Amino acid sequence: MNTLNKTLALIALASSSAAFAATDFDTLDVDGNGVISQSEASVDATLMSKFTELDTDGNGELSKEEFSKA
């Protein structure tokens, strides 16, 4: 039973890590306009917590260059 729990925990960890790794600029830029709006960024809590800091030009959107500093 303990082995089963460990296996299930590893599967859950691997799947959550894969989902997090899939969060890239193109995935978040849902409308494909070349920037990430606050609305688009809202699906990623970590990105939202850093959004204002990353938005160095203060236009309310993240360019690829700004996003790459995340």
C-alpha contacts under 8 A as a table, 3 or more apart, distances in Angstrom:
res1	aa1	res2	aa2	distance
1	M	4	L	5.10
1	M	5	N	6.46
2	N	5	N	5.16
2	N	6	K	6.34
3	T	6	K	5.10
3	T	7	T	6.11
4	L	7	T	5.06
4	L	8	L	6.16
5	N	8	L	5.14
5	N	9	A	6.11
6	K	9	A	5.04
6	K	10	L	6.18
7	T	10	L	5.13
7	T	11	I	6.25
8	L	11	I	5.08
8	L	12	A	6.18
9	A	12	A	5.13
9	A	13	L	6.13
10	L	13	L	5.06
10	L	14	A	6.05
11	I	14	A	5.15
11	I	15	S	6.14
12	A	15	S	5.26
12	A	16	S	6.15
13	L	16	S	5.25
13	L	17	S	6.09
14	A	17	S	5.15
14	A	18	A	6.15
15	S	18	A	5.08
15	S	19	A	6.27
16	S	19	A	5.09
16	S	20	F	6.24
17	S	20	F	5.07
17	S	21	A	6.09
18	A	21	A	5.08
18	A	22	A	6.28
19	A	22	A	5.21
19	A	23	T	6.99
20	F	23	T	5.49
21	A	24	D	7.30
22	A	27	T	7.34
23	T	27	T	6.07
23	T	28	L	6.66
24	D	27	T	5.34
24	D	28	L	6.28
25	F	28	L	5.27
25	F	29	D	6.04
25	F	36	I	7.53
25	F	64	K	6.77
25	F	67	F	7.06
26	D	29	D	5.08
26	D	30	V	7.32
26	D	32	G	7.44
27	T	30	V	6.36
28	L	36	I	6.51
28	L	40	E	5.96
28	L	41	A	6.52
29	D	32	G	5.29
29	D	33	N	7.00
29	D	34	G	6.72
29	D	35	V	6.19
29	D	36	I	5.15
29	D	37	S	7.79
29	D	40	E	6.57
30	V	40	E	6.76
32	G	35	V	7.56
34	G	63	S	6.83
34	G	64	K	7.40
35	V	61	E	6.02
35	V	62	L	5.37
35	V	63	S	4.78
35	V	64	K	6.76
36	I	39	S	7.99
36	I	40	E	5.87
36	I	41	A	6.31
36	I	61	E	5.42
36	I	62	L	4.93
36	I	63	S	6.62
37	S	40	E	5.13
37	S	41	A	6.13
37	S	60	G	6.58
37	S	61	E	4.62
37	S	62	L	6.53
38	Q	41	A	4.92
38	Q	42	S	5.99
38	Q	48	M	7.42
38	Q	51	F	7.59
38	Q	60	G	6.78
38	Q	61	E	6.52
39	S	42	S	5.22
39	S	43	V	7.87
40	E	43	V	6.49
41	A	44	D	5.76
41	A	45	A	7.94
41	A	47	L	6.39
41	A	48	M	6.00
41	A	51	F	7.93
42	S	45	A	6.43
42	S	47	L	7.68
42	S	48	M	5.87
44	D	47	L	5.36
44	D	48	M	6.24
45	A	48	M	5.06
45	A	49	S	6.21
46	T	49	S	5.21
46	T	50	K	6.67
47	L	50	K	5.25
47	L	51	F	5.81
47	L	70	A	7.45
48	M	51	F	4.87
48	M	52	T	7.96
49	S	52	T	7.77
50	K	53	E	5.35
50	K	54	L	6.09
50	K	70	A	7.65
51	F	54	L	5.16
51	F	55	D	6.02
51	F	62	L	7.80
52	T	55	D	5.16
52	T	56	T	7.56
52	T	58	G	7.55
52	T	60	G	7.90
53	E	56	T	6.52
54	L	62	L	7.14
54	L	66	E	5.70
54	L	67	F	6.79
54	L	69	K	7.08
54	L	70	A	6.93
55	D	58	G	5.32
55	D	59	N	7.00
55	D	60	G	6.63
55	D	61	E	6.44
55	D	62	L	5.63
55	D	66	E	6.35
56	T	66	E	7.07
58	G	61	E	7.63
62	L	65	E	7.80
62	L	66	E	5.57
62	L	67	F	5.84
63	S	66	E	5.13
63	S	67	F	6.04
64	K	67	F	5.03
64	K	68	S	6.00
65	E	68	S	5.22
65	E	69	K	7.03
66	E	69	K	5.64
66	E	70	A	7.44
67	F	70	A	5.45
